[in-house]
Amino acid sequence: MSAKFAINNKTYLTTKVSLFMTNYRRELRMEIDIRRKVKIEKAMEFAERMKKVQEEARVALKRV
């Protein structure tokens, strides 16, 4: 999905417009800023938290 988005949103050198503009005669409207690091950092925090939970569960299951 993100590859398709990138291709449709890219402005091409020869035409000076994106494929989306060519097809729909308007700019692609984005509701979010995909370049924000905040979401990536929060995702990394979530992944770390899940690793800890899995390790704690593994230890608890070995005790049983």
Backbone hydrogen bonds, N-H to C=O, Kabsch-Sander energy under -0.5 kcal/mol:
donor,donor_aa,acceptor,acceptor_aa,energy
5,F,1,M,-2.1
6,A,2,S,-2.4
7,I,3,A,-2.3
8,N,4,K,-2.5
9,N,5,F,-1.8
10,K,6,A,-1.0
12,Y,10,K,-0.6
12,Y,17,V,-1.7
16,K,12,Y,-2.5
19,L,7,I,-0.5
19,L,10,K,-0.5
20,F,8,N,-2.0
22,T,18,S,-2.1
23,N,19,L,-2.5
24,Y,20,F,-3.0
25,R,21,M,-2.0
30,M,28,L,-0.6
31,E,29,R,-0.5
34,I,32,I,-0.8
36,R,33,D,-1.3
40,I,36,R,-0.6
41,E,37,K,-2.8
42,K,38,V,-2.3
43,A,39,K,-2.1
44,M,40,I,-2.2
45,E,41,E,-2.3
46,F,42,K,-2.3
47,A,43,A,-2.3
48,E,44,M,-2.3
49,R,45,E,-2.4
50,M,46,F,-2.4
51,K,47,A,-2.0
52,K,48,E,-2.0
53,V,49,R,-2.3
54,Q,50,M,-2.5
55,E,51,K,-2.2
56,E,52,K,-2.5
57,A,53,V,-2.3
58,R,54,Q,-2.4
59,V,55,E,-2.3
60,A,56,E,-2.4
61,L,57,A,-2.4
62,K,58,R,-1.6
63,R,59,V,-1.4
64,V,60,A,-0.9
